[in-house]
Amino acid sequence: MIASRTLSAIGAAAPAPGGRLSSGKEVNNKMTRLYALISSLFARDEEGQGLAEYALILALIAILAIVALIFLGGQVSKVLSTVGSSI
């Protein structure tokens, strides 16, 4: 939406018939609007940041669980066999 705006839509300065701009204040105002437009094009949207952090935490927990099962798998299997045979 913002990217489709042209310089004329934000009021970019057009030279007067003599080749000069009308006033320094007007140029400053138009440059400020141009800067705001360009910076809004590169502004970051951080809505998905929280979701990405939760996904990283979940991945870390899954990796730790897999490593723990690899190293403790034999002992867990013995405990589960003992519990299963007692039932």
C-alpha positions in Angstrom: 0.0 0.0 0.0 2.7 2.5 1.0 5.0 1.3 -1.7 2.5 2.2 -4.4 2.6 5.9 -3.4 4.6 8.2 -5.7 6.5 11.2 -4.9 3.7 13.4 -6.1 1.3 11.7 -3.7 3.4 12.8 -0.7 3.8 16.3 -2.1 7.4 16.1 -3.5 8.7 19.5 -4.5 8.5 20.5 -8.1 10.7 23.4 -9.3 9.2 26.7 -9.8 9.3 28.3 -13.3 12.6 30.0 -12.4 14.2 26.6 -11.6 14.1 27.2 -7.8 12.0 25.7 -5.0 9.7 28.1 -3.3 11.2 28.1 0.2 13.6 26.3 2.4 10.9 25.5 5.0 8.8 23.9 2.3 11.7 21.7 1.1 12.5 20.7 4.7 8.8 19.6 5.2 8.8 17.6 2.0 12.1 16.0 2.8 10.7 15.0 6.2 7.7 13.4 4.5 10.0 11.6 2.0 12.2 10.3 4.9 9.1 9.1 6.7 7.9 7.3 3.6 11.2 5.6 3.0 11.7 4.6 6.6 8.2 3.1 6.8 9.1 0.9 3.8 12.0 -0.6 5.9 10.2 -0.7 9.2 10.2 -4.1 10.9 7.1 -5.9 11.9 7.8 -7.7 15.2 4.5 -9.4 15.7 5.9 -12.9 15.0 8.9 -12.5 17.2 7.2 -14.1 20.3 6.1 -17.1 18.3 9.6 -17.6 17.0 11.0 -17.5 20.5 8.5 -20.1 21.7 9.4 -22.3 18.7 13.1 -22.1 19.6 12.4 -23.0 23.3 10.2 -26.0 22.2 13.0 -27.2 19.8 15.5 -27.0 22.6 13.3 -29.0 25.0 12.7 -31.6 22.3 16.5 -31.9 21.6 17.2 -32.3 25.4 14.5 -34.9 25.7 15.9 -36.9 22.8 19.5 -36.7 24.2 18.2 -37.8 27.7 16.4 -40.8 26.2 19.5 -41.8 24.2 21.7 -41.8 27.3 19.1 -43.1 29.8 17.1 -45.4 27.5 18.4 -48.6 29.0 17.6 -47.6 32.6 14.1 -46.3 31.6 13.4 -49.6 29.8 14.3 -51.7 32.9 12.1 -49.5 35.1 9.2 -49.8 32.7 9.7 -53.6 32.4 9.7 -54.0 36.2 6.5 -51.9 36.5 4.8 -53.8 33.6 5.6 -57.2 35.1 4.3 -56.2 38.5 0.9 -55.3 37.1 
